[in-house]
Amino acid sequence: MPLAIFALTIAAYAIGTTEFVIVGLLPTVATDLNITLPLAGLIVSVYALGVTFGAPILTALTGKIERKPLLLALMALFIVGNTVAALSPNYELLLVARVLAAFAHGVFFSVGSTIAADLVSENRRASAIAMMFMGLTVAIVTGVPLGTYIGQVFGWRATFWVVAALGVVAFLAITALLPNTLKKAPPASLLDQVGVLGSGRLLIVFAMTALGYGGTFVAFTFLAPILQEITGFSERSVSLILVLYGIAIAIGNIAGGKIANHNPVKALVGLFILQAIVLVVLTFTAVSPVLAIITLAALGFLQFGNVPGLQLYVVQLAKEHRPGAVDVASALNIAAFNLGIAIGAWLGGLVVESPLGLGATPWVGAILVVIALFLTMWSGVLDRRTVPVPKIA
């Protein structure tokens, strides 16, 4: 792989860390800023919404800018966002800082994937994109628990200083390693995106993505308080549990891709059923340290296990229903993942604030996953109606 790919991987690592590290720091942030847990949960929602709406709009608006200057500008915005977060004296400024970083996140992955593919020969493009996204996976396994530990020991602002420093490293790597002559793909216009949103079949998949992926975030957003207040783990133990959770996520992501290769709908039905069951089980096992860890390992595996299948399925349907906008459909499905995070975190906050309380977040999340399950089954039925079934000789 060209060294330029590793520059993109470093940037993806920094971005992945800042997106998810806040989950482990919510109790710390809430205490320091004197806000409730549900309000702290909105820090997750606001970031996800920034990616959801910022990515397609900003990608369309920045389509004419040369690729390397654009990536450098995005990393500069990322550094500014995390620096402002580290300096935030209050909750409101922290939300603004998270939105700034989120805007950089959305456009980076949209543009970065294209650049990674163009840096290698055609038969290595998938591997190049996978290498870039490995930074995101490694961030979940190492960056999030390490950032959580730093925040618990030195204060949550220290975590954002470290992430901003990672952004500086990525900025320097892109400056030094990325070639100045990068091809520009024709930018997807907002009209192209609106055209994809006019497809009922694709809207079903976007809803599957938002609800099936976002359902877990009803509980995952508040995982640290669940582990501390319900299970009884110490604050320091949460970091170690997040390492285990991250490893399970990485394994689930790889396994989910293999499971979904042949028949994504069938794979998604099975994964959503298991995901809903495990979320309900967590409601009861959260009170036991041993059973909670076992259940969380299973949930981590399933949380990202559906991602490859959902992405593959939307590409398959786009080729059939919107063949001229497959890339746009794929990008909008990434937006749907982040919309799911925003919905899950917001709903989790409502549950925590309601009489149901923190312990109800897993089974409420399971309800969203069950809705995604029914949408998946419905989509499968529609597939069988539109695609002729070959006769068996």
N, C-alpha and C positions, 0 to 999 in steps of 0.2 A: 504494500500500500504506500502511496506517496506520503511524504511527511505532512503535506497540507491537510490530509484527512485527519491526522492526529490533532492538528490545530482546531479543527471543527469538533473533534471528540472532547477536547479540553473545555471548549465553550459549552458543549452539551452537558458536560459534567457540572459546570458551575450553575447553569440554568436549572438542571434537574434538582440540584441541592436546594436552591432558593425556593423552588416551587413547593417541595414536600417537607422541608425541615421545620417549617412553622407548626406542623402537626405535633411534633414532640415538644414544642415550646409554648403551646397555648396556655397551660396553667401558669407558667412563669410570666408571660406577657400580660395575662389578665391580672395577676397580682401586682405587677410593677406599675401598670397603667391604671389600676383601680377600676377595672371594667368587669362585666360578667363574662362567663364562659361563652354564652351565645354570641355576645358582641365580638369576642375574640375569634369565634368561628367564622364570622363574616370576613376576617382577614383572608381566609382561604377562598371564600366565595368571590370576593372582589378580584383577587388575582385571576381566578379561573374565568371570570366574566371578561377581564381585560384581554386574556388570550382568545376567548371565544369571539368577541366582536372586533378586537384589534387586528387579529391575524388576517382575515379576509379583506378588510377595508384597507389596512396599511400595505398589505402585499400588492393590492391593485394600484394604490396611489404611488408606490415606490418602484413600480415596474420598469421605469425608464432610467433609473439610477444604475451606474456600473456596480457589478456584484461586490467587488472587494471593498470599495468605499462604503457601500451599504452595510456590509457585515461589520466593518469597523465602527460605523455610526451606531449600529444596534448594540454592540458590546459597550460602547461609551454610554449609551442610554441605560444599559444594564448596570454598569458601575455606578452611575449617578443614582439610579433607583435604590440600589442596596446601600449606598452611602447615606442617602436621605433617610432610609429606614433606620440605619445605625444611629443617626443623629436625632431621630424623631422624639420630641419631648412629650408628644401626646398621640392619642389614638387616631385622630383625624389625619395628621400628617403621615402617620404610618400607612394608612389606607392609600393615600396619594402615592407614596413611594412604591407600594406594591403594584399599583396600576402601571406606573412607569416601567417597572421591571417586566411586567406581564406583556406590555406592548412589544418589548424587545424579544421576548420568548416566542410569541406567535409567529412573527415574521422570520425570525432566525431559522426555525425548523422548516418553514415553508421554502425559504430560499436555500438553506444549507443542504437539504436533500438533493436539490437539483445540481448544486455545485459539486457535491460528493460524487454523484453519478457521472458528471462530465470530466472529472479528474482521472478516470480510469477507462480501460477498454470496455466495450459493450458487455462482454461476458463476465465482467467483474462488478457491474454497477450495483447489483443487489448487495454484494459483500461490502462495498464501499459505504452504502447507506446504513447497513447493519453496524459497521464499525463506528460511524458517527453516533448512532442511537445507543451504542454500547455505553457511551458516556452517561446517558440518562439512566440506564440500568445500574451501572456501577455507583452512580450518585445515590440511588435508593438503598443500595447495600451498604455503602461506606459513608458517603457524604451526609446523609440524613442523621444516622445515629451519632456520628462524630460531631456534627453541628449541634445536635441536641445536647450532647455532653458538654461542649464548650459553653453553650448558652446557660446550662444549669450551674456550671462552676463559675463562669466569669460574667454572667448576665447575658440576656438574649441579644443585646446590641453587639456584643463581641462576635456572635455568630454572623451577623450581617457584615461586619468589618472583614471577617475571613472570606465570606462569599464575594464581597467587592474586590478583595485581593485576588481571588481566583479569576474574576472578570478581567483584571489587569493582565494576569498571565495569559489568558486567552486572547486578549487584544494584541499583546506583543507577539504571540505565536502566529496569529493571523497576519499581522504586519510582515513578519519575517518569512513565513512559509507559503502563504497563498500567492499564486501567480497574479500578476497585474492584468493579464489578458484572459478574462473568463467570459464564456459565452452567456448571452442573456436569452433566456427562454421568453417566448411571447407572453406578456403578462395577461393573467385572467382578469377580465373586466368585471365590474360589479354586475353588469347585465348577464354575463355568463353564470355568475353565482346565483342570480335570481332565477335564471332558467332551470338550474338544477333543483332549486327549492320548489319549482313548479311540478316536479315529478312526485306523484303520490307514493309510488313504490320506494323511491329513495327516502322520502320523508319518514316512512315506516322504519327504515333501517336507522336513520338518524335518531328516532325516538328510542329504538332498541338500544342504541349506543348510550344515549344520555341516561336512560333509566337503569339499564343493566350494569353499566360501569359506575354510574353515580350512586346506585343503591348502597354499595359498600361504604361510600364516603359519609353516609349518615352517621355511621359508627366510627369509621376510621379517622374522621376529623377530630373526634373526641377520644381517641384511643389512649392518649396519655392520662387524662382524668379518669377514664374507666379503669385503667391499670392501677392508678394510685388510690382512687376513692372507693372503688368497688372490690377489686382483687386484693388490694392491700400491699402492692409493691412500693418500694421506696423510689424516690425521684431518680436516683442514679441507675436503678435496675431497668428503667424504661429504655435507656439507650441500648442496653444489651439485648432487650427484647426486640427493639427495632432492627437490630442486625439480623436476628433470626427471621423476622418478618420480611426484611429486604431480600434475604437469600431465597425464601419461599416464593416471593414475587418473581425473582429472576428465573427460577426453575419453572414456575407456572407459565411465564411468558414464552419460554422455549417450547415447553410441552404443548401449550395451547396452539402454537403454530403447526406442530406436527399433527395434532389431533384434527385441526380444521382444514388441512390441505385437501382432503378428498371431498368432504361434504360439510361446508361451514354451517349450514342451517342445523343439521343433525348434531354437530358438535356443540353449537351454541345452546340448543335445547338441553342437552345433557349438562353443560357447564352451568347454565342458569338454575336448573333444578338443584344441583349440588350447592351452588352459591347461596340460594335462598334457605336451604336446609341448614347450612353451616351458620348463617347469620342468626337463625332462630335458636340453634343450639348454643351459640355464644351468649345469648340472653341468660341461659341457665348456668353455663360453665364459668362465666366471668367472676363468680364468687370464689372459685377454687384456683389457686396459683398454677397447679400442675395441669388441670383440665383447660384452663384459659390459654396456656401456652400452646397446648396441642391443637386447640380449636383455632387459635390465631395462625398457626403454621398452615393449617388447611385453608383458612380464609385468604392468607397471603398468596398461596398457590392459585386460588380461584380468582382473586381480584384482578390480576393481569392476564389470566389464562384465556379470557374471552376477547382480549384486544386484537390478536392476529386474525381471528375468525371474523370479527366485526369489520375490520379493515378490508379483508379479502372479499367479503360478501358485498360490501358497498361498491368495490371496484367491478366485481362481476355484474352487478345490476346496472351500474353506470354504463358499462360497455353495451348493454342491451337496450337501455331506455334513454341514455344521454351520451351516445358514443363520442360526441365532439367535446365533451367536458368531463372526461374521466378524472383528470388531475384536480379539477375544481371540486368534484364530488368527494374525492379522497381528502382534500384539504378541509372541506366542510364537515366531514366525519371526525377529523381531529378537533374541530371546533365543538362538535357534539360531545366528545369526551370531556372537554373542559366545561361545557354547559352542565354536564352531569355532575362534575365535581362541585360546581357552584350550587346546583339544586340540592345535592346531598348535604353539603355543609350548612346551607341555609335551613333546610328541613331539620337537620340534627339540632341546630340551635333552638328551633321552636320546640322540639321535643324536650330538650334539656330544661327549658324555661317553663314547660307545662307541668301539670301534676304527674304526668307519666315519669318524668325525670330521666337522668343519664342512662339508667339501666335499660330503658326501652329503645334506645337508638338502634341496636342490632335488629330487632324484629320489625321495626318501622322501615328500616332499610330493605329488609326481605320483601316487604310489600311492593316496593318499586321494582325489585328484581323479578317478582312474579308477574307484574304487568309487562315487563320486557319479555318474559318467557311466552306470554300469550301473544304478544306482537310477533315474536319469532315464529311461532307455530302458524299464525295467520299468514305471515309472509311466505312460509313454506307451502301453504295451501295455494296461494296465488301463483307461486312458481310452477306448481304441478298443473295449474289450469292453463298457463301460457306456454309451457314447454311440452311438446309431445313426448309421451313416454315410449321409448323404443320397444318393439315387440321382441320377446325372447323366442328364439327358434327352438 
